Amino acid sequence: MDIVKFILKRILQVIPLIILVSIISFFIIRLSPVDPLAELRLNPSISEETLQKEIQRLKLDKPIFIQYLSWAKSFVKGDLGYTTSGEKVSVKLKERIPNTLLLAFFVIFLTWSVGVPLGILASIKKDTAYDRILTILSSIGMAIPSFFFAILLLMFAVKTGWFPVGGLTSYNYNEMSVFEKIIDIIRHLILPVTVLFAISLSGLQRQMRANMLEVLDSDYIKFARAKGLSEFKIVFKHALRNAVNPMITLLGYEFAGLLSGAALTEYVFQYPGLGRLILEAVMKSDINLVMASLMMGTFMLILGNLIADILLVITDPRIRTAKE
Amino acid sequence: MKRLLGILFLLIFVFIFFKACIRADIPENEKKYIIVTPQINNIIYPTEQKNVTLNGKDYIQTQAPIGKFGGELVVSIIGEGPKTFNPCNTKDATSSQMAGILYEGLLTTDPKTGDVIPQLAKSYEINGNDYIIHLRKGITWTDGLPITANDVIYTYKDIVFKGLGNISAMDSMKIDGKLPQLEKIDDYTVKFTTSKPFAPFLRQLSYPIVPMHYFKPYSDKGDSIFNAFLSPNTNPKEIVSGGPFKLKEYVPAQRVVFEKNPNYYKINTKNEKLPYLDKLVYLIVGDTNNEILKFEAKEIDAISLKGNNVARYKEREGNSDYVIYNLGADTGTMFIAINLNNRTDKNGKPYVKYAKQKWFRDKNFRKAIDYATDRENMVQNIAFGVAEPLFTAESLNSIYLNRDIKGHKSDKKIAENYLKKSGFVNKNGVLYDRDGNKVEFDLYTNAGNLEREALGVMVKQDLEELGIKVNFKPVEFNSLVNKLTNTYDWDMVIMGLTGSPLEPHDGKNVWTSSGTLHLFNQGVSENDRFSWEKELDEIFNSASLKLNYEERKPLYDRYQEIIYEESPVIYLYSPLRITAIRKKIKNVFPTQLSGLLYNLDELYVGK
């Protein structure tokens, strides 16, 4: 019952936040000097009538405030509107969401299943060769820009021919058997997943290591050691449970990043995901598409935080008692 | 010790990795440019296609060598992919290209000569203002229904004349604001009647004809339904089309796949139905860098090469599986426009400062800039040698190009003489006009376009040798467009526009004084025009009334002469189109006018 009340309260708090975010983003996009019709204006074969028709269709002749209101009205009704080129925003998003989710799930699954154990290992074996090698590798991982790493891997793919150059499926995908289809998608996914994995792994691994070290250094662990508990029990039963709290908050943020993801990496690998779509939309000031994606990002962030908070309540008795 | 070894090992690894990347990208010898000679001069083109009637069906018979059926061609489109497959609603090049494969027009352009030739029509006759079109009998849409005069009448009357979809089609059909008459004579004959002779009209008949039974339910429901019709997500099986290929699959942001249309009306000399290819694949790639990678990984079969890549590809051509064609200059032109505007805005403030107006409206000053501009240098250093200096308003592949304008070398002496004639004086490397004003102005271009930014720097340097101070200001594309079309507060600008190599009248918005893109003197009033501007108005008006190429050519020659002579716009260069295509693709007959892959139905995959 408590938890339901907690969730309801959070949702109510969120409404003004969403309104504020939408107003700020709408105005920033509209006030930027990008004119969606600039290309048309410089086309010698486009007549004045056509231009006027386009201006009316995109509602550019109305004041920004009215534009915002009409956008907000249809948004509340669940209508995301049309892109500047006349396609339905919801359809465009729907095309891309599964691709982005596929990529994000792979990356998050790999990062967490590798990063957390590596972090634990590094903290237990602190100051050994193993820890140092991990430190070097994760420094490289954090320092290397994602697009640069992506380009290096692309060149690798071109030179060796082992991997396809970008995309998600081969052009003859539809004629393949189910097994071949899976292989084909995996072949396309390996490089972008490697890039994103390498980059987020370093951060996560460092974070986990730091958390663990802090806990391992605390008095109750020393006490447990003095009591003569086995190292395994100390690490997994006592230390880990306490070190995992900040990671849950982090997981909430990861959830938010599921759909906004990795525009640069997607762009370099020509991955048909949301990031690339939105990047292109921002450059063209395609307001409905950009707004839809920003709102989606906002919702995901709020939801992610909510989930993290709930998980924290469940895992951490201290928070639970504080609430009561 | 172990650690040191580890780091050393890592460094070596990184070094080797980088080294491996660098080596292949920079040709070993320091030869800067390799000029690719236009090989299209040596191509033996097939003779003209013929009309052949077999079992009551009017086919087109191509005279190209007989090929092998089957196989696929994989090429690329740059950008986000098509926005629609509705040929009446395309507003961008990719959508037009894709829709153009599905739907064809009555007439088309001969890829080599640029003449108007029949396509969906079997033949056409022109009697005064009447254009009589005879359709092919017995040819069908992909669903087996015949293509008849009803479809033609529907396409023009219900879509074009009503301004559905892309309204610019209606604009270009109008002659003095009046649409032509259209009449059905019988099931396979239609007649267009224009209100007066209008040369560009004939080419308008290349507008794609669409199947009435498939389009009508949507066009009847008005603009917004029609605009959403045939969006890329339409189920390909539903689409009724008529072109050589039909849509098989569209995967957003990845590819568009077409398959052979077995009902197509073209045959080879053995009377076998074309196209040869089973499948035609367009991969959607975000930018040219990715396209290059895809070509090198052999994922695509043809590519258009830009600047610095040409030398690299040419060097490797010998032991590769591709051929490089130089298709000659394309329709893109790069120019400096000068603002000749001498009017004031609503508040009585001049758009261009009075002192500057005097310079810009002075022909000698403009000529001096023309002579000071070193085009050869720009071609060599900015376009990597893959361009040709340009002196005419028509692009170099235009069938109306004035070949008597030979251009000139850049010459600082001549430029200085022109300046002297108008009383400019150079004192210690700074140029002053007759009234003692220092000559200094702004040069704009759109920021982010590296080529134009480099050009700006070069123009600045060239003009500084005359003592002119140029403030080069790359600005955001949109604010530049706003300056050019709205606020008029600019001095000079580096821009590019694409024109039509077939129809100079398309440039009327730029060259006639009332045009919407009359950049260099936008919004000029009737009695304020230069005499040469009036002559241009006269030329564009009268040339559009003449139907004969021979009659029009001298007029358009004169217009190019005027622009060259008066230099309100100083043309710099036209990029060359260099393309590479795998040797296994046969029946490739590239032309300067139509490019590499215009004859999709004739291409086949050989050994």
Interface residues (C-beta under 8 A of the other chain):
Chain A: P33 V34 D35 A38 R41 L42 P44 S45 I46 S47 E48 E49 T50 K53 S85 G86 E87 K88 V91 K92 E95 R96 A129 R132 I133 I136 L152 L154 M155 A157 V158 K159 G161 P164 V165 G166 G167 L168 T169 Y171 Y173 N174 Y267 V268 Q270 P272 R276 L277 E280
Chain B: K2 R3 G6 I7 L10 F17 A20 C21 A24 V74 E80 K83 T84 N89 K91 D92 N166 I167 S168 D171 S172 N227 A228 S231 P232 N233 E249 V251 P252 A253 Q254 R255 V257 V281 L283 I284 V285 G286 N290 L293 K294 E296 A297 K298 E299 E476 F477 N478 S479 V481 N482 L484 T485 M495 L497 G499 D506 G507 N509 V510 G515 T516 L517
